[in-house]
Amino acid sequence: MNNSMFHPNHPEKDTSAKIVAGLERISEAFKVLLWDKAKQLGLSPIQIQILIFVAYHKDALCNVSQLAKEFNVTKPTISDAIKALDAKGLILKDYSSSDSRSYTIVLSTSGKAVVANTEHFAQPLQQAIQQVPEGDLETVFELMSKLIYSLNRAGILTVQRTCFGCTFYAPTETTHYCNLLQKELLKTEIRLDCPEFVAAEVGSEQ
């Protein structure tokens, strides 16, 4: 038990374990902020997350199957959340696709108003992060973007749309390069959720 990364007496020189424990604390802060906003509006956290996601992502990603992958939950869980949002008049179901059994989720006017009232729920976290020197922020962001990609490759995160897994990404020894934008990317320009993302073929990733 003393070897657990969550044990207070875990070896102080094991920096990776301390980072994992720190990420756990930060995730708790995120959940607290989300729950507080959810309680104010009489919604569940997943319902708020769905509304915000739908507001800023293309139609192809706004359906039950894709949302289940996005939030790492089951399709029934997403279906129940959508049913509740529909009953509250916050979303609409668009059946205009060729498959009459599937639908795209779009926001109603009321849903857009809820998003405007909730999308800044994590601002206290952002304000805390903004106190960190810019150079340190660049290092943290580089680590985070690589970690997200690595977790996706390990099958822990089912969805990622970061540059590292994109067919347009072409790194060199010293820079990052996007073939779609035809430009070099700074470390801070690496995207975590790119709308133009196209998954690279397995085995062709850099």
N, C-alpha and C positions, 0 to 999 in steps of 0.2 A: 504493500500500500504506500510505503514511503517513496516509491519510485514514481508515483502518479504525478503528472504535470500539474495537477490541481492541488497537490499537497503543499501547505505553506513552507515546509522544510525541504522542498525539492532543491537539488543542487543549484546554487545561485549562478553558476557559470553556464548552465544549460539554457542559453539564450532562446533557442527555438521553442523550448517548452514554456518559457515565460511569455513569449509572444502569443502562443496558442491560448494561454490563460488570459492574457490581455484581450485577445479577440473575443473571448467568451464574455468578458465584462462589457465590452463595447456592444456586443449583440444584445445583451440584457438592456442596455440603455436605449437601443433602437426599439426593442419590444415595449419598453415602458412608455416611450413617447407615442408609439403607435396605438397602444391600448388606451392611453389617456384621451387621444383624439377620437378613437372609436366609441368610447363610453359617452363622450359629449354629444355625439351624433346618433347614438342608438344603432350603430353598425358594428360588425365584427372586423377585426384587423384584416382578414383576407378579403372582405368586401371592399374595404378602402384600397387595398393594394390592387385589386382588379380594376376599380374605377380609375386610379391613377395610371395604371399600365395601359388601359384602353385609350385614355386621353392622348397618349403620346406614341403609340405604335400603330403600324400599318394594319389594315383589315385582316391580312392573311395570318396575323398572329393573335387575333382577337376572337378565338373560338375555344370551345371547351377543351379539346385535345391539347392545343398549344398552351393554354393557360395552366393546365395540369402539369405540363412539363416545366413551364416557367417557374412555378412556385413549388415544385417537387411535392405535389399532393395528388390524391386520386381524382379521377374524373367525377365520381359522385360528390366529392367535397366541393369541386368547382360548380357542378350543376346545382347543388343546394344553395351556394352563395349567389349564383346568378338568378335562381328562382326568387330569392329574397330581395335582390336588387330590382328585379322586374316588378315584384309586388309593391315595392316602394316607389315605383315610377322613375327609377334612376337610370335604367338602361332600356334599350330597345333591341329586339331580335330581328336581324335582317336575313330573310330567307331567299335572297335574290340569286344565290349560287345555283349551279345546275343540280346539286344534290339537295333535294327537298328535305332531307333528314337533318342536315347541318345548317347552322346559321352563324352569322357574324354578329358580335356584340358591339353596339354603338351607344354612346351616351345620349341621354335625353337632356333637355334644357336643365332640368333639376339636377341631373347627374353632373353636368358641367359645373353647376354652382357648388356642388359638394366638393368636387375636385379643387376648385379655386379656394375653398375653405380648409382643405386638408393637406394639400401637396407640400406645404412647408412644415409639416409636423416634425421633421428631423432637423429643423434649423438650429436648435441648441447644439447639436453635434457639429454642424458646420461652423457655427460661431467659435466653438472650442478649437476646431482644427485650424481655423484661420489665424489663431494666435501662434501657430508653429511657424518658424522661419521658412521662407520659400524654398531654400535649398533642401531642407529636411523633408518638406512636403513632396518634392520631386522624387526623393529616394523612397519615401513611403508609398507613393503612387506606383512607382516602377515595381516594387515588391508585390503590391496588392494585385496589379494587373497580371503579373506572372503567376501568382498564387491561384487566382481565379482560373486561369488557363490550365494550370497543372491539375487542379481539382476536377475540372471538366474531363481532362484526359484520363483521370483515375475513375471516372464514372460517378463521382460524388455529386457534382453539379451537372444536371442533365442538359442545361442550356447555357451557352455563353456565346456572345457575339463580339468578342474582342479581336483586335487586329491579328493577334498571334495565331488564331485558327482560321484566318480568312485567306481565300485563294488569291486576293490582291496583294497580300503582304509579302514583301521581299526584303528581308534584312540583309545587311552587309556586315562586315566585321566591326564597323564603327557607327552605323546609322540604321534607322528603320525607314523603309520605303513603301509607299502605297502606289501600286500600279494603276489603280482606278483614278486617284487624284493626280497621279504623275508628279509626286513631290516627296521629298524627305520629310519624315515626321520627327518632331522633338519627342523626348520621353513623355512629356506631359500631353502630347497630342495623340498618344495611343488611346483608342476608344475602348470602353468596356461594353457598350451597347450601340453598335454602329447600325444605322438603318440600311446601309448598303452592303451589309455583311453577306458573304457567300462562303459557305463552309468549304475549306480545302479538302481535297480528296485524301483519304487515309493513306499515310505513307509519303505524302507530298509536302507535309507541313514542315516548316523550318524549325 
